[in-house]
Amino acid sequence: MAAGYRLVSYSEDGTAKAGVLVNERVVPAVSLLPGLDVDRASVLGLLRAWDAVHPRLHAAAHNVKASDGLALADIKLLAPILYPGALYCAGANYWDHLEEMAEAAKAVTGKLPSMSKAKEPYFFLKTTAGSIIGTHTPARLPPFSQKVDWEAEVGVVIARPTRNISEERALDAIAGYLIVNDLSARDLMKREGSSFGMDWVGQKCFEDAAPMGPWLTPAAYIADPNNMDIKLWINGVLKQSSNTGRMVHSIAEQIAYLSRHITLWPGDVIATGTPAGVGMPRGEFLKAGDEVRIAVAGCGELINTIVTIVAG
């Protein structure tokens, strides 16, 4: 692991706790922040005081010993943030993904859609507590869909209340980065009989639809957010392989756009879009027993096994 620390949420005796990961050891955050008058029990609490918390944890990480805390291998990781106030998701935001979707549309309509850059990014919202799960937690297929697809994404975590920020300053609003898998029910993209184009709730919001993790990497440890490799494997077969440099609208553009519409709050997550390699253009969809593994440079790996469709 690169220098510095990572923030995790983990389960101990059935209670969720905030942990600081250093060299494969997880130390309770509360023990590294003595005397600091903030909520030290949760990652969300730490993010709400990020400007005070990060320098303290950065300094404390240098003093963590090999015998401190718990071994990473011995704990149950939860989703890093329990739970974001909002999960914003950018749609169609990689040029390579636009190209593959355009080819799929052409096969149906005979026409190639426009590939020009829109003036502003395009977003939808996804449920948080109802959908977010952590790494190594089984992801349940919804009983109402037969075409659940994968979407590897870089998640941006907001550090402080942010409103009307410029693109030039937008990266300063970021606390850190994590991995998001925007699972999507492709057979529910449109609702029959509706005059509306897309059914965002139907296709995007269901139990376990947003695996997230494995931890939060502070922004200070990511050299260039516009040059992060992102990869996804299904059962060991590489499906997605791209780089954040191929985004249509950059991370800074996305933050600036959202902040013009609404205040972004500490812990809010922006899933910044998925690259080429999703299943829908090839007619491939997730099934019980599949292992989905996503790796993002500097952010570790998010691994989830897909389990049998459950009723309820």
C-alpha positions in Angstrom: 0.0 0.0 0.0 1.2 3.5 -0.8 2.4 5.8 2.0 -0.1 7.4 4.4 -3.3 5.9 5.7 -6.8 4.8 4.5 -10.1 5.2 6.3 -12.3 2.2 6.8 -15.5 1.2 8.5 -15.4 -2.2 10.1 -17.6 -4.4 12.3 -16.5 -5.3 15.8 -18.9 -7.2 18.1 -21.8 -6.2 15.8 -20.9 -2.5 16.0 -19.7 -0.3 13.1 -16.5 1.5 13.9 -14.2 3.9 12.1 -10.7 2.6 11.5 -7.4 3.9 10.2 -5.6 1.4 7.9 -1.8 1.6 7.9 0.4 -1.2 6.5 -2.3 -3.9 6.8 -3.1 -2.9 10.4 -6.5 -1.3 11.3 -6.3 1.0 14.3 -9.5 2.5 15.8 -9.8 6.1 14.8 -10.8 7.2 18.3 -7.4 6.1 19.6 -5.5 8.2 17.1 -7.4 11.4 17.7 -7.2 12.0 21.5 -8.7 15.2 22.7 -10.2 16.2 19.3 -13.8 17.3 19.8 -15.4 15.5 16.8 -17.4 12.4 16.2 -14.6 9.9 16.1 -16.8 6.8 16.0 -17.8 6.9 12.3 -16.1 7.8 9.0 -18.9 10.2 8.3 -18.2 11.9 11.6 -14.5 12.3 10.7 -15.4 13.7 7.3 -17.6 16.4 8.9 -14.4 17.7 10.6 -12.0 16.8 7.8 -9.8 19.9 7.9 -8.9 19.1 11.5 -8.9 15.3 11.2 -6.8 14.7 8.1 -3.6 16.4 9.4 -3.8 14.6 12.7 -4.3 11.2 11.1 -1.5 11.8 8.5 0.9 12.5 11.3 -0.3 9.6 13.5 0.0 7.1 10.6 3.8 7.4 10.8 3.8 6.1 14.4 1.5 3.0 13.9 3.5 -0.1 14.8 3.2 -3.6 13.3 1.6 -4.8 16.6 -1.0 -2.0 16.8 -4.7 -2.5 16.2 -6.0 -5.5 14.3 -4.8 -7.2 11.2 -6.7 -6.2 8.1 -7.2 -9.9 7.2 -8.9 -10.5 10.5 -11.7 -7.9 10.4 -14.9 -7.5 8.5 -14.9 -4.4 6.3 -18.1 -2.5 5.8 -18.8 0.1 3.2 -16.5 3.0 4.1 -19.2 5.6 4.7 -22.3 4.6 6.6 -24.1 6.3 4.9 -23.5 9.2 2.4 -26.2 11.9 2.5 -26.3 11.6 -1.3 -24.9 9.4 -4.0 -24.7 11.3 -7.3 -24.0 9.2 -10.4 -22.7 10.6 -13.6 -24.2 9.1 -16.7 -22.4 8.4 -20.0 -19.2 10.1 -18.9 -16.4 8.1 -20.6 -15.7 8.5 -24.3 -15.0 4.8 -24.7 -18.3 3.9 -23.1 -20.1 6.4 -25.3 -18.6 4.7 -28.3 -19.7 1.2 -27.3 -23.2 2.4 -26.5 -23.4 4.3 -29.8 -22.5 1.1 -31.7 -25.1 -0.8 -29.8 -27.7 1.9 -30.6 -26.7 1.9 -34.3 -27.2 -1.9 -34.5 -30.9 -1.3 -33.4 -31.7 2.0 -35.2 -29.3 2.0 -38.1 -28.1 5.5 -37.0 -25.0 6.4 -35.1 -25.9 8.8 -32.2 -24.0 12.1 -31.8 -20.7 11.8 -30.0 -20.2 15.5 -29.2 -19.5 16.7 -25.6 -22.6 18.0 -23.9 -22.4 21.5 -22.3 -22.9 20.0 -18.8 -22.6 16.6 -17.2 -25.7 14.4 -16.7 -26.6 12.9 -13.3 -29.0 10.7 -11.5 -29.3 9.8 -7.8 -28.9 6.4 -6.3 -30.2 5.2 -2.9 -27.5 5.0 -0.1 -28.5 3.1 3.0 -30.8 0.9 0.9 -28.2 0.0 -1.7 -24.7 0.4 -0.4 -22.7 -2.6 0.7 -19.0 -3.2 1.4 -16.3 -5.3 -0.1 -16.6 -9.1 0.3 -20.3 -8.7 1.0 -22.6 -10.8 -1.3 -24.6 -8.7 -3.7 -28.1 -10.0 -4.1 -29.7 -10.0 -7.5 -33.2 -8.4 -7.5 -36.0 -10.8 -8.2 -37.6 -8.4 -10.7 -34.6 -8.2 -13.1 -32.9 -10.8 -15.4 -30.3 -8.3 -16.8 -28.2 -6.9 -14.0 -25.1 -5.2 -15.4 -21.8 -4.1 -13.8 -20.3 -0.5 -13.9 -16.9 0.2 -12.3 -16.6 3.8 -11.2 -14.3 6.1 -9.3 -16.2 7.6 -6.3 -15.3 11.1 -5.2 -16.0 11.9 -1.5 -16.8 15.5 -0.5 -14.8 17.1 2.4 -16.7 20.2 3.4 -19.9 22.1 2.6 -19.4 23.1 -1.1 -21.6 25.6 -3.0 -21.0 27.4 -6.3 -17.4 26.3 -6.5 -15.4 27.0 -9.6 -13.8 24.3 -11.7 -10.4 25.7 -10.9 -11.0 25.2 -7.1 -13.3 22.1 -7.3 -10.6 19.5 -6.5 -10.1 21.3 -3.2 -13.5 20.1 -2.1 -12.5 16.4 -2.2 -11.7 14.5 1.0 -10.8 11.3 -0.9 -11.6 8.6 -3.4 -13.1 5.1 -3.3 -14.6 2.5 -5.7 -18.2 2.2 -6.6 -20.0 -0.5 -8.6 -23.1 1.0 -10.1 -25.1 -2.2 -10.6 -27.9 -1.6 -13.1 -31.0 -3.5 -14.0 -30.9 -3.0 -17.8 -34.3 -4.6 -18.4 -35.9 -1.8 -16.3 -34.4 1.1 -18.1 -37.7 2.2 -19.5 -41.2 1.6 -18.1 -43.9 0.4 -20.5 -46.8 2.8 -20.8 -44.8 5.8 -19.3 -44.3 9.0 -21.2 -40.9 9.5 -19.5 -37.8 8.3 -21.2 -35.8 6.6 -18.4 -36.8 4.9 -15.2 -33.8 5.7 -13.0 -35.3 4.3 -9.8 -36.3 1.0 -11.5 -32.9 0.3 -13.1 -30.6 1.8 -10.5 -32.2 1.6 -7.0 -32.5 -1.9 -5.4 -31.0 -3.8 -2.5 -27.2 -4.1 -2.9 -27.1 -2.0 -6.0 -24.1 0.1 -4.9 -21.2 -1.9 -3.7 -18.6 0.6 -2.4 -15.1 0.4 -0.9 -12.9 -1.1 0.2 -11.8 2.0 1.9 -11.4 5.8 1.4 -8.1 7.0 0.1 -7.4 10.6 1.1 -7.0 12.9 -1.9 -3.6 13.9 -0.7 -2.3 10.5 -1.7 -3.7 10.5 -5.3 -1.1 12.3 -7.5 -3.4 13.0 -10.4 -7.2 12.2 -10.3 -7.3 12.7 -14.0 -4.9 9.8 -14.5 -6.2 6.8 -12.5 -6.4 3.4 -14.1 -9.8 1.6 -13.5 -10.3 -2.1 -14.2 -13.1 -4.7 -13.7 -13.0 -8.5 -13.9 -15.8 -11.0 -13.9 -14.6 -14.4 -12.7 -11.1 -13.4 -13.5 -11.9 -12.2 -17.1 -11.0 -8.6 -17.7 -14.1 -6.7 -18.9 -13.3 -3.0 -18.3 -9.9 -1.3 -18.6 -9.7 2.4 -18.9 -8.4 5.6 -17.2 -10.1 8.6 -15.7 -8.3 10.7 -18.3 -11.0 9.4 -20.8 -13.8 11.1 -18.9 -16.1 13.3 -21.0 -16.6 15.8 -18.1 -13.7 15.8 -15.6 -14.1 15.4 -11.9 -13.7 19.1 -11.4 -16.4 19.8 -14.0 -18.8 17.4 -12.2 -18.2 19.0 -8.7 -18.6 22.5 -10.1 -21.8 21.6 -11.9 -23.4 19.9 -8.9 -22.4 22.7 -6.5 -24.3 25.2 -8.7 -27.5 23.3 -8.1 -27.2 22.2 -4.5 -24.8 22.3 -1.5 -22.6 19.3 -1.4 -22.1 18.0 2.1 -19.2 16.1 3.8 -19.5 12.5 3.0 -21.5 12.9 -0.2 -20.2 10.6 -2.9 -20.1 11.4 -6.6 -19.8 8.2 -8.8 -18.0 9.7 -11.8 -19.2 7.4 -14.6 -18.1 4.0 -16.0 -15.9 3.2 -19.0 -16.3 0.8 -21.8 -16.8 -2.9 -21.1 -20.2 -3.1 -19.5 -22.3 -6.2 -20.3 -25.3 -4.8 -22.1 -23.7 -4.2 -25.5 -22.6 -7.9 -25.6 -25.7 -9.3 -24.0 -23.8 -10.4 -20.9 -25.3 -10.0 -17.5 -24.5 -11.1 -13.9 -25.6 -14.4 -12.6 -25.4 -16.1 -9.2 -21.9 -17.2 -8.4 -20.1 -14.5 -10.4 -17.2 -12.7 -8.7 -16.9 -9.1 -9.6 -13.5 -7.5 -8.8 -12.8 -3.8 -9.4 -9.4 -2.2 -9.0 -8.7 1.6 -9.1 -5.2 3.0 -8.9 -4.5 4.0 -5.3 -7.9 2.8 -4.1 -7.5 -0.9 -3.6 -9.9 -3.6 -4.8 -13.6 -4.0 -4.4 -14.7 -7.6 -4.5 -18.3 -8.9 -4.4 -19.8 -12.3 -5.2 -23.2 -12.3 -6.9 -25.8 -14.5 -5.1 -29.1 -16.1 -6.0 -32.1 -13.9 -6.7 -34.1 -13.5 -3.5 -37.7 -12.7 -3.1 -38.9 -9.8 -0.8 
